[in-house]
Amino acid sequence: MQKTGGGGKPQDYDPADGQYVDENKEAQLRYEIDNLKRRYYGDARGTFEPRFPVKGFHDDEYGRLYVAHCLKPFIRVFDPRKVSDYLLIPRKKDDKSHFFTQFGYGPQDSALLYSKILSGADFSELKYNKITNYGLSLYLPISITDKTGTRLIRFISVWYYSESEQATMKFVTVLLDKKELK
């Protein structure tokens, strides 16, 4: 079946679930990429103004496109207290300190761990996670060494990207993949 889609153009959709067929979704995504590139690389205005964040049928696709093609230069916000008061302090729920203790980092090593996380963060490796009320949730793989410098540690850091006043990337937490602990 057809219904009027973006730009007033007829588009095919599946009447069973109301979703656009893959061919139309791909065409829409190509259109969005072109608009995003024109806006941020060609500094176009008007009809090319990005609609971000977009609430709609293609939030995730749009978020991935935005990260891949339009992420503006940002200010990195990583409060050292996230390491000293969160990552290295034992907690009843969502404890991260046990992971870092295995590699020699204790509360007294917060400045060292903070600097290693920053130096291990390659922001060209950012991956889209989801759109939240706080901005884009992004994953960033981190590779650092243990305190002795002999073992490699890998984990995922979570950051929120927002453009409210200025483009900022704010550190939130780390995800510890159990497969990488072996």
N, C-alpha and C positions, 0 to 999 in steps of 0.2 A: 504494500500500500504506500501511498505518498501523503506527505503533509508538508506544509510550508515550514522551511527551516530558516537558519540564519541568512540574513540578506534577502529574505522574501523568496528564496529559491525553493522549488519543490525537491524534497528528499525522500528516499525510500526508507521505510521503517517496518519493523516486524510488529504486526498488530497484536501478537500474543503478549509481548512484553513492553511494547511502546518504545523500544530502543532503535536508534538508527542502525541500519545494516553496516557491516564493517567497511564496505566501499565508501559509503558516505562519511563515516567517522574518519577514515583516512584522508579523504578530501578536505574535511573540516580542519583536521590537524595540520595538513599542509598549508591551508589558508591561514591558520593561526600562526604558524611558524613564519610565514611570509610577512604577516602584519607585525609580529614581534620584531623581526629583523629590521623592517622598515622603520619602526618606531625607535629602536635603540641603536641601530647602526647608521640609519639614514636620517635620524632626527625628524621623522615625519610627524605631523600633528593631525588632529581631527579624527577622521574615520579609523586611523591606525592606533589610536590611543588604546593601550592594553587594558583589558578588563580583568584586573587581578587584585585580590584573589577572586576567582570566579566560582560561584556556587551553581552547579548545574550537572549535566550528565557526564561531563568530561573533566571534573576537577583534577583527578590524578594525572591524566594526559597533559593537561594545561600546566600543572605544576612541574612536571618533568621537562616540558618544553621551556618553561620560564627559567629553570635552573640551567638547562643546556645552552640556551641562547641569549638570555637577557639579564642574568644576575649582574647587578650594578656593583662597582667597587664599593666595599663596605668597611665599616669600622668594626674591628674585632673587640668584643667585650667578654673577657674571661676574668672574673673576680677571683683572686688568689684564695679567698675564703671558701670557694667551691672545693678546693683541694683540702685545705686545713680543717674545715668544719663539716665537710660532707664526705669526700672520698676516703679520707684516712681515719675517720671516727667510726667505731663500731655502732651499728644501729640494729634494732630489733627487726625492722622491715627494710628490705631493699639495701642490705649491707654491701658496700663495695670494698670496705677496708680489708676484709679477709683476702680478697684477690690480690691487692697490692702488698699485703704483709708477706705473702708467699714469695714475693720477689724482693724482699728486704726493705720495703718502704713502710715506715711508721709515721706517727704524728710529727715527730721531730724532723722528718724529711719532706715536709710539705713544699718548701721553696724549691727543692731539687726536683720533685715530681712535677710541680707546676711548670718549671722551665723545660723539662723533658717533654711534657705533653705539648707545649707550644712549639718546640722545635720539631716534634714528630708529626705536626699537623700540616699536611700538604693540601691547601684549600682548593687546588685544582681537581682533587679527588671527591669533592662533595657529591652526594647522591640524594636525590629527592626521596622523602619518606611520605609526608602527607601535609595537607593544609590544615592549620589549627587556628583557633581564635587569637593566638599569639603571633602568627605569621607562618612561614613555611618551616616545617620540621625537616631538617636535613641530617643525614648520616655522614660522618667523616671518619674513615679508617685511620687509626693511629698505630704507629710502630715505634716503640722505644726499647731501651735495654733495661735489665734489672739494675738494682743499685750498684752491683759490682761491675756492670758493663759486659757481662759474659753471655747472658741469655736474652733473646729477643722476645718482647711481649707485644701481642697484638690485641687490640680491642676497638670498639666502635664508639666514637664520641657523638653526642647528639647536640645540635645547635639549632637555634631559631633565627631565621632571617626575616627582618621586617624593614619596611621603608616608611614608617610613620612620619618621623621628622627627618631622619637621614638613614641611609642604608646601614643597618647594623647586623652583625652576626653574633649572637649571644650563646655562650656555652651553657648547656643545661645539665647533662649527665653523661655517663658512659654505659654502654651495653657490653656485657661480658659473655662472649660466645663460649659455651662449655667445650665445644670441639677444639678450640684453640688453646685450652688449658692443658691438653695432653702433651 
